[in-house]
């Protein structure tokens, strides 16, 4: 991997995290009655999302829908089978109840995402765009 590719991955991760963080900060500002601060956080979050998308395109990481589905299935499966179980075990051992709850919730949802992506892939293999009312 080239240094530029490493930097693109690092920048994509950083911009993605900033987007999610600023979106959460905006919700908190709204709760506290600071609508202008919330607007500022949301504007910055959107800018960070644009940066992240640009980095992803520069990495040539957006492929065909079937290739993107395969990557999504791999990622979600890794999360619910390997990543989150280890995190759940550690948080439980450390008595970190909030983290354990968060990890358990995410783990269940990631497993569901993998199922949905698999169903979509199966549908596309038969040239059908699978529709779910809950998506």
HELIX and SHEET records of a PDB file:
HELIX    1   1 UNK A    3  UNK A   31  1                                  29    
HELIX    2   2 UNK A   35  UNK A   58  1                                  24    
HELIX    3   3 UNK A   65  UNK A   78  1                                  14    
HELIX    4   4 UNK A   79  UNK A   83  3                                   5    
HELIX    5   5 UNK A   84  UNK A   93  1                                  10    
HELIX    6   6 UNK A   97  UNK A  125  1                                  29    
END                                                                             
